[in-house]
Each structure stands twice: as C-alpha cells, then as structure tokens.
Amino acid sequence: MPKLFGTSGIRGDINRVSPELAMKLGLAVATSLKNHGSVAVAHDARTSSPYLRCAVSSGLMAGGCRAVQFGMVPTPVFAFGTRENKLNAGIMITGSHNPPTDNGLKCYDHDGREYTGDEEAALEELVLMNSYRMVSWDKVGSTTAHQDVADRYVRAVLSNIKPVERPIHVVVDCGNGAGSNVTPKLLSRLGCKVTTINANINGTFPSRPPEPTPETLSDTSRLVLELRADLGVAHDSDADRLSVLDENGRYVTNDRLLAFFAKILLQRYGPGKIVTSVDTSPRIDEVAKRHSGRVERTRLGKTHEALVSGGDIPLLCCEPWKIVDVHWGYWGDGIYAACRLVSQLSEERCTLSSLLEDISDYPQRRLALPCPDHVKQKAMEYIKARLTTEKQVRDVWTYDGIRVNYEDGSYVLLRPSGTEPKIRVYCEARSETNLKKLVDKCTALTEKAIKTG
C-alpha cells in the first residue's frame, strides 16, 4: 500500500499532490471530526495552491465541516489563527522548502500543532481505503473567510516581544514567499530598520530556490555586507523555517542557532527538556549541559510529538531551520524566532557573532543525492551494513536513518528523505580536514548503495 504522509505531511509534485487527493484529505479530516466542526484552510504562494485550496475546502464541506479560509498566509500565521479562532483543526497547503513544481498538505490540531504520526496514519487509512463519510445534502458544510488573521498575529507578537532598544538594521530575504507580507512589517514595528530582498510574492520563486541554504543566500549575504547591516534573516516559501546571516554576511549554521535558542530559554525558565531531531549537532547537548538542561532526540519532522506524549512539556522542540518555542505556540515559527533573535541582540548590545561566540561552531556539511523512492530501502540496508562496522564508533542510532557517532565527537547521518526522492547526508567534524574525509566517504558509499539498490 502506498504511503501518503512523509516526514512533514504529504508532499510531492502536482501529479501526486492532486486536486483529487486534496479533496479526499478534506473528507478524511471531516470524517475524523465526526462530520462537524470548523477547519482552517490556508496556502502559500505556489501556483497550484489556489486550486488545492478549493479541493480541500470541497472535501471538508462534503464531509459536513465549515472551511474557514485564511487565504495566503505563512504557516506560522495559519497555525496561530487555528488556535486563536478556536477551530477544531487546520489544513495548510504548502510545499515548504521544496521546488516550485511541488506542493504539500499538512494537518494541524486545535492548538496549532502538526498532527502526530498516529493521527496522520489514521487519515491515511481513511483516504487509501476510501472509507471517509460524505454527508447528505441537508448537512453539507459551509465556507467563510477570516481576513484579519495576519494582523492579529502581528499584534500578538508585538505584545509578546519588547521593541528594540537600539537601531538594528535587518536584511530580510522572504524568498518570494508568503512571509513577504508579515516578517518585514513585524521587524519594522519592533523598531528595526528593514531592507527587504525577494519580497515580491511569486509562486515560481524566480529569485532563488525556496530552501534558504548558504548556497541560495549568496546575494543576501553580499547585501548584508554592502549595507553594513546587523544581520540577515531568510525564510522558505511558508516562513516556518529561519536561516540567519551574521553582520559579516556569514551563514549561521542551523545547529548553532538551535543551541542559541536552547540557551536563552534555559536561562529564562530554568532547567528543562529540549527535544530535537536526529540530525542535530552535539553542540546543543553542550549548551544544555552548561545550563542544567537535558536533550532528547527523535525522528526528523516529529519533535512536536513531545507536546502530546503525556510527559513533561519541553521548553523547546527544534530541528534544523524549525524552532518551536512552546511558550509562544506549538508550531514551527521562523517569523517569531527572527523577532526573538533581534530582541535578544538589542538587549545584549553586541554583534550577532559576539552573541553566538560561546556556542561551538564545528564545520559541517549537508547534501542530498538523488535516489528513486523504490531504491531507498535497499540502499539504506547497504549503507547500514558498512557504516556500523567501522572503527572508533562510540554508538549508532537507527531510529531515523543511520547515525554513527564517533569517539572524537564527529558524526555522520544518512537517511532517506521523507519528502523528496533523495538520500540526505549529514556530516560534522572537529576540523575541515576530517570533515572532507567524512563527506567523501559518505558520498562514495551512498552513490554505490544507490547503484546497488
């Protein structure tokens, strides 16, 4: 049986994420809500998003629910609106950091939290088995529009974060995405001087690919330097992700940024739990240890499941690019995180590089190698058989791909992408020389595994 949900919702090209699938998902969500209730619907700027919105809404109404339309807004705004409007659930249409040819469908609960794997599996069964329920003609749902959700989000952030106490110049790269109408406005109202780049909304993403990486942010980096800005911030298409450039235009590695947020939350709230994904660096463990915190790791894309586990609620759920500050909300929020970072920079009255200087900056590299979906399982079996028998291995984690932690503190992680036909390779070492050795070894091993598979 084919699997619909991956690491982060349903995602793929528009032949896979089709209007038919979107309608069925809307029906499945309505069925799971016992064919009544109100469900938020929103979308990013992708060219296929408007017709998927119509299809999702049709499924919800055919299932007896009210489809509450937020329009084109960033995912954090959508999740906030779902909670604040006391809706029963929400469906966000977004391809996130995927190429413009793709799109996706993500489900959220009444708190603005992404569905867990079990909740997604229940929906998946309804869709694949065609076991959803349509209502009779006299029970059909309705659709209404809420136009003020972005303004309410802005007001809420401004009431939560203090205005900056000194002039801070921020270059904001919106990547032609849905954050273009929110992040620049918020930072400006916090008192920052804001220069925007790629802030014209365009679903073909002509300025750069949606994923904000060191390679795709080269123009933004140059602009930070030329304008002598204090920092640069960048989003993907729906602004749940945040990438940061320091005052020298240097890309701040995502693991370092996560460790920083762990530090400020542990300092503010005292000892607590940090939940992060399998692909994060040991530097977050170093920070937690210094501030009497503890780190728990889980599968990529599933850190939010710690919010419903029944145990103690973590201070932070995070993975590279995505930050869930649970005192603000249960969703990944690149906009709020950018505002919190700028506020902290203002309070400390220093440069961004100085603000981060007590957090280790180990060299690392992330890459993705094309791999057909049907080859992934055999390729990973091949990789596991060879990586886990190496010398100098401290331990091996196998709950999400294969991560090998070495005695010298370096690590490699190889895992099949849950959203694209790729195998992702993550390497970190304590020197550039050792990093190159790890990258070369893992690249060669993965390429051979793909051919063998």
Buried (B, 14 or more C-beta within 10 A) or exposed (E): EEEBBBBBBBBBBBEBBBBEBBBBBBBBBBBBBEBBBBBBBBBBBBBBBBBBBBBBBBBBBBBBBBBBBBBBBBBBBBBBBBBBBEBBBBBBBBBBBBBBBBBBBBBBBBEBBBBBBEBBBBBBBBBBEEEBBBBEEEEEBEBEEBEEBBEBBBEBBBEBBEEBEEEBBBBBBBBBBBBBBBBBBBBBBBBBBBBBBBBEBBBEBEBBBBBBBBEBBEEBBEBBBEEEBBBBBBBBBBBBBBBBBBBEBBBBBBBBBBBBBBBBBBEEEEEBBBBBBBBBBBBBBBBBEEBEBBBBBBBBBBBBBBBBEEEEBBBBBBBBBBBBBBEBBBBBBBBBBBBBBBBBBBBEEEBBBEBBEEBBBBBBBBBBBEBEBEBBEEBBEBBBEEBEEEEEBEEBBEEBBBBBBBEEBBBBBBBBBBBBBBBBBBBBBBEEEBBBBBBEBBBEBBBBBBEEB
